[in-house]
Structures are given as structure tokens and as C-alpha cells.
Amino acid sequence: MNIDELIDEVIDREGGFVDHPADRGGATRFGITQAVARAHGFVGSMPAFPREAAVAIYRQRYWIAPRFYQVAEQAPDIAAELFDTGINMGPSVATGFLQRALNALNRGARDYPDLTLDGVIGPRTLAALGGFLATRGDAGETVLLKAIEALQGERYLRLAEQRPANEAFLYGWLANRIG
């Protein structure tokens, strides 16, 4: 799946204008919060936020800037998951899940060195991903994806436990963001 298809999928899932009282992010349109829209120069009301602006933000802020496109060159399913998780939790959180999973799956640093959990896709993270995939073969991407989604699911549960208002979103997070 290419980035245009990923963006279309997210926009379809997020829908149009939403202003849920329990959502700390406040008003959104196409899944883009008002704060993010303002940071990218939009000054109008959120119900009028244009789809083209959302597409541009998704591409730049959640694909290019965190370098998920570089992950896609090696592991497109992992990149798609990082993109989606990055939108919902922040790109550095998504990258941190990848780094934690790679560290846990490197067999005591025998396959490749442990990574610093810095939430940044750089040469060492890309090399570790390549080392993992070379060692584990075709099934490796599927297993790594499961590990990332397990970390994501645990975080959703913790968010709902720590802030009961988040229970309003937990079912949807698990239904639409995991698997």
C-alpha cells in the first residue's frame, strides 16, 4: 500500500468534523486536531478545514518527517503501522515501539546491537530492522508487526485505566487501530 492509499484509509476512518467532549485533542476534522491545523497555518473554523490540507499534514508530519518512508523500503507493513500509530500516539511513540520490539527480538544483541530508545528513525534503527529481517526472513515482518501492536494495545489499555474518560475511545482504538 502506498502513502496515498494509507492517507485515504486514515481519512475515511477518522471521518469529518468531530468534537467529542472526552477528547483532550478537542475539535478535529479528518483526524487532524485544531492545534495541529493551526501549527500548519490554518486559521479558519475546524468544520471548514480542507481535506487537501489534512492530506498534506499527514504526508509531511506523519510519513516524511519521522522517516517512515525509509522503513517502507524494507518493511512496508511495519511502515504502514508506524504511520497509523504515529497519527494516533505521535511518531516518536510509534518509533519507540519499533525500537523496543527490535531490541527484544535481537536475541541478546547477537543478531544486531541494541538500540537507544530515542524515538527517532535513523541509520542504526534502519540497520537493526534490516538485520532483523535478514535473520528472520519473510515471517519476520509479521512477528515484528505483532510485537508493535502488542505494545500499542497495552498503551491503549493503560490510557483508559489512567483516565476513565478515555474508556469512551478504547473499543474503537482496539477495533480500528490493532490488527
LOTOR-654692 format. One record per residue: y, x, z of N, C-alpha, C in turn. Coordinates in steps of 0.1 Angstrom, whole numbers, padded with zeros to 4 digits, always signed. Each point is the difference from the previous one (the first is absolute). Example, Ala and Ser with C-alpha at 12.3 -4.5 7.8 and 13.67 -1.06 7.14 Angstrom:
2
-0057+0132+0078+0012-0009+0000+0012+0009+0000
+0011-0004-0007+0011+0009+0000+0011-0008+0008
This chain:
179
-0012+0009+0000+0012-0009+0000+0012+0009+0000
+0010-0003-0008+0012+0008-0001+0011-0006+0010
+0011+0008+0001+0010-0004+0010+0006-0013-0004
+0002-0003-0012+0006-0013-0004-0009-0012+0005
-0013+0002-0002-0009-0011+0005+0000+0000+0015
+0000+0011+0007+0001+0000+0014+0012-0007+0005
+0012+0003-0006+0012-0007+0004-0001-0015-0002
-0005-0004-0012-0001-0014-0003-0009-0007+0011
-0011+0007+0004-0009-0006+0010+0007-0002+0013
+0008+0010+0004+0007-0001+0013+0010-0011-0001
+0008-0001-0010+0010-0010-0001-0007-0014+0000
-0011-0002-0007-0007-0013+0000-0005-0003+0014
-0005+0010+0007-0005-0003+0014+0012-0003+0009
+0011+0008-0001+0011-0002+0009+0008-0013-0002
+0000-0004-0012+0007-0013-0004+0015+0002+0000
+0007-0011+0000+0015+0000-0002+0007+0003+0013
+0009-0008+0003+0009+0001+0012-0008-0005+0013
+0000+0008+0010-0007-0003+0013+0010+0005+0011
+0001-0009+0010+0008+0004+0012-0008-0005+0012
-0011+0006+0004-0008-0005+0011+0006+0004+0013
+0001-0009+0009+0007+0004+0013-0007+0011+0008
-0013+0001-0002-0007+0011+0008+0000+0013-0007
+0005+0001-0012+0000+0013-0007+0012+0008+0003
-0002+0011+0007+0011+0009+0004+0007+0006-0013
-0006+0000-0011+0006+0004-0012+0011-0009-0006
+0000-0012+0006+0010-0010-0005-0003-0006-0014
+0010-0004-0006-0001-0006-0013-0005+0010-0011
-0009-0005-0008-0006+0008-0011+0000-0008-0013
+0000+0007-0011-0003-0006-0013-0009+0009-0007
-0011-0005-0006-0010+0008-0006-0005+0011+0009
+0001-0002+0013-0006+0010+0009+0010+0010+0004
+0012+0000-0005+0010+0010+0003+0010-0005+0011
+0001+0007+0010+0008-0005+0011+0015+0002-0003
+0008-0008+0007+0015+0001-0003+0005+0014+0003
-0005+0007+0010+0004+0013+0004-0003+0010-0012
-0012-0001-0006-0003+0009-0011+0008-0004-0012
+0002-0013-0003+0008-0004-0011+0014+0006+0001
+0006-0001+0012+0014+0005+0003+0000+0015-0002
-0010+0007+0005-0001+0015-0001+0000+0004-0015
-0004-0009-0009-0001+0003-0014+0012-0007-0008
+0010-0004+0008+0012-0005-0007+0002-0014-0002
-0010-0009+0003+0001-0014-0002+0009-0006+0011
+0010-0008-0004+0010-0005+0010-0001-0016+0000
-0007-0006-0008-0001-0015-0001-0009-0006+0011
-0002-0013-0001-0008-0006+0009-0015+0002-0004
-0009+0001+0009-0014+0003-0003-0007-0010-0009
+0003-0013+0001-0006-0009-0010+0003+0003-0014
+0011+0008-0002+0005+0003-0014-0005+0015-0004
-0007+0006+0009-0004+0014-0003-0009+0000-0013
+0004+0008-0010-0008-0001-0013-0013+0008+0001
-0010-0006-0007-0013+0006-0002+0001+0014-0005
+0008+0003-0010+0002+0013-0006+0003+0011+0011
+0009-0004+0009+0004+0009+0011-0012+0003+0009
-0008-0011+0003-0012+0002+0008-0010+0010-0007
-0002-0002-0013-0009+0009-0008+0005+0014+0001
+0013+0002-0001+0006+0014+0000-0002+0006+0014
+0002-0008+0010-0002+0005+0014-0015+0004+0003
-0009-0009-0004-0014+0003+0002-0004+0013-0007
+0005+0001-0013-0004+0012-0007+0005+0013+0006
+0013+0000+0004+0006+0012+0005-0004+0003+0014
+0002-0010+0009-0001+0002+0014-0015+0001+0005
-0009-0007-0007-0014-0002+0005-0010+0007-0010
+0004+0006-0011-0009+0006-0009+0004+0015-0003
+0013+0001-0005+0004+0013-0004+0004+0009+0012
+0009-0005+0009+0005+0008+0011-0011+0005+0009
-0010-0009+0004-0011+0006+0008-0011+0007-0008
+0002+0001-0013-0009+0008-0008-0014-0006-0001
-0001-0013+0001-0013-0007-0002-0005+0001-0014
+0009+0002-0009-0004+0001-0014-0008+0013-0002
+0002+0010+0008-0008+0013+0000-0014-0003+0005
-0001-0008+0010-0013-0004+0005-0008-0008-0010
+0007-0008-0008-0006-0008-0011-0007+0009-0010
+0005+0012-0002-0006+0009-0010-0014+0004+0004
-0003+0000+0013-0013+0003+0005-0008-0012+0004
+0007-0009+0006-0007-0012+0007+0008-0012-0002
-0001-0007-0011+0009-0012-0002-0002-0011+0010
-0012-0003+0005-0002-0010+0010+0007+0003+0013
+0000+0013+0004+0006+0005+0012+0015-0002-0002
+0006+0004-0011+0014-0001-0003+0004-0014+0001
-0007-0010-0006+0003-0014+0001+0001-0005+0014
-0010+0005+0008+0000-0004+0015+0012+0006+0007
+0003+0012-0003+0012+0007+0007+0013-0007-0004
+0001-0004-0012+0011-0008-0005+0002-0013+0008
-0011-0007+0000+0001-0013+0007+0002+0002+0015
-0007+0009+0006+0002+0002+0015+0014+0006+0002
+0005+0008-0009+0014+0006+0002+0010-0011+0000
-0002-0010-0009+0010-0011+0000+0000-0008+0013
-0012-0002+0006-0001-0008+0012+0003+0007+0013
-0003+0013+0000+0001+0008+0012+0009+0012-0001
+0004+0004-0012+0007+0012-0002-0008+0010-0007
+0005+0007-0010-0007+0011-0007-0006+0011+0009
+0008+0004+0010-0005+0011+0009-0012-0005+0008
+0000-0013+0004-0012-0005+0007-0012+0000-0009
+0002-0005-0012-0011+0000-0010-0006+0014-0002
+0009+0010-0002-0004+0014-0002-0007+0005+0012
+0005-0004+0012-0006+0005+0012-0015-0005+0001
-0002-0013-0004-0014-0005-0001-0008+0009-0009
+0005+0003-0011-0008+0009-0010-0003+0014+0007
+0010+0006+0006-0001+0013+0006-0010-0001+0012
+0000-0010+0008-0009-0001+0011-0014-0002-0005
-0002-0008-0010-0013-0003-0006-0006+0013-0006
+0009+0007-0008-0005+0013-0006-0004+0010+0011
+0008+0001+0011-0004+0009+0011-0013-0004+0006
-0002-0013+0002-0013-0004+0007-0012+0001-0009
+0002+0001-0013-0011+0001-0010-0002+0014-0005
+0006+0010+0005-0001+0013-0006-0011+0009+0007
-0009-0007+0008-0011+0007+0007+0004+0012+0007
+0009-0002+0009+0005+0011+0009+0007+0011-0008
+0008-0004-0010+0008+0009-0008-0009+0009-0009
-0012-0003-0001-0009+0008-0009+0003-0003-0015
+0004-0012-0003+0002-0004-0014+0014+0004-0005
+0010-0001+0009+0014+0004-0003+0007+0000+0013
+0011+0007+0001+0007+0001+0013+0005-0013+0005
+0001-0002+0013+0007-0011+0006+0015+0000-0004
+0005-0012-0001+0014-0003-0004+0008-0002+0012
+0013+0004-0001+0010-0004+0010+0003-0015-0003
+0000-0008+0011+0003-0014-0002+0015-0002-0001
+0005+0003-0012+0015-0001-0001+0004-0012-0008
-0009-0008-0006+0004-0012-0007+0006+0003-0014
-0003+0012-0005+0006+0004-0013-0011+0005-0010
+0001-0006-0012-0009+0005-0010+0006+0013-0006
-0007+0011+0002+0004+0013-0005-0012+0007-0005
+0001+0013-0004-0011+0007-0006-0012+0001+0009
+0002+0001+0013-0012+0001+0009-0008-0013+0000
+0007-0011+0001-0006-0013+0000-0008-0003-0013
+0007+0004-0011-0006-0002-0013-0012+0009-0002
+0000+0012+0006-0011+0009-0001-0012-0005+0008
+0004-0005+0012-0011-0005+0009-0007-0012-0007
+0008-0009-0006-0005-0012-0007-0009+0005-0011
+0004+0010-0008-0008+0006-0011-0013+0006+0006
+0001+0007+0011-0012+0006+0006-0010-0011+0005
+0006-0010+0006-0009-0011+0004-0007-0007-0011
+0007-0003-0011-0006-0007-0011-0010+0009-0007
+0003+0013-0001-0009+0010-0006-0013+0001+0008
+0001-0001+0013-0012+0002+0008-0008-0013+0001
+0007-0012+0000-0007-0012+0002-0003-0008-0012
+0006+0004-0011-0004-0006-0013+0006-0014-0002
-0006-0008-0009+0005-0013-0003+0001-0010+0012
-0009+0001+0009+0000-0009+0011+0011+0004+0010
+0006+0012-0001+0009+0004+0010+0013-0008+0000
+0005-0004-0011+0012-0008+0000-0002-0014+0007
-0012-0006-0002-0003-0012+0007+0000+0001+0015
-0007+0011+0005-0001+0003+0014+0014+0003+0006
+0008+0008-0007+0013+0003+0005+0009-0013+0001
-0001-0008-0010+0007-0013+0000-0004-0008+0012
-0013-0001+0003-0004-0007+0012+0006+0006+0013
+0001+0013+0001+0005+0006+0012+0015-0003+0001
+0007+0000-0011+0015-0003+0000+0002-0015+0004
-0008-0009-0005+0001-0014+0003-0004-0003+0015
-0010+0008+0005-0003-0002+0014+0012+0004+0009
+0007+0011-0003+0011+0004+0007+0011-0011-0001
+0002-0005-0012+0010-0011-0002-0003-0012+0008
-0013-0004+0000-0004-0012+0007+0002+0001+0015
-0003+0012+0005+0002+0002+0014+0014-0001+0004
+0009+0006-0009+0014-0001+0003+0005-0015+0000
-0004-0008-0009+0004-0014+0000-0005-0007+0013
-0012+0003+0004-0004-0006+0013+0009+0004+0011
+0003+0013+0001+0008+0005+0010+0014-0006+0000
+0006-0002-0012+0013-0006-0001+0000-0014+0005
-0011-0008-0002-0001-0013+0005-0002+0000+0015
-0007+0009+0005-0003+0001+0014+0013+0004+0008
+0008+0009-0006+0012+0004+0007+0012-0009-0001
+0000-0008-0011+0011-0010-0002-0007-0013-0004
-0002-0010+0009-0006-0012-0003+0006-0007-0012
+0013+0001-0003+0006-0006-0012-0007+0004-0013
-0005+0013+0000-0007+0005-0012-0013-0007-0003
-0005-0008+0010-0012-0007-0003+0002-0010-0011
+0012-0004-0002+0003-0009-0012-0003+0006-0013
-0001+0013+0000-0002+0008-0013-0014+0006-0001
-0007+0001+0011-0012+0008+0001-0011-0005-0010
-0002-0013-0001-0010-0005-0009+0003+0004-0015
+0013-0002-0003+0004+0003-0014-0001+0015-0003
+0004+0008+0010-0002+0015-0002-0014+0004-0003
-0009-0006+0009-0014+0004-0002-0006-0006-0013
+0004-0012-0003-0005-0007-0012+0005+0006-0013
+0013+0005+0000+0006+0004-0012+0002+0015-0002
-0001+0008+0011+0003+0014+0000-0012+0009+0002
-0011-0006+0005-0012+0008+0002-0011-0005-0010
-0006+0010-0007-0011-0003-0009+0005-0004-0014
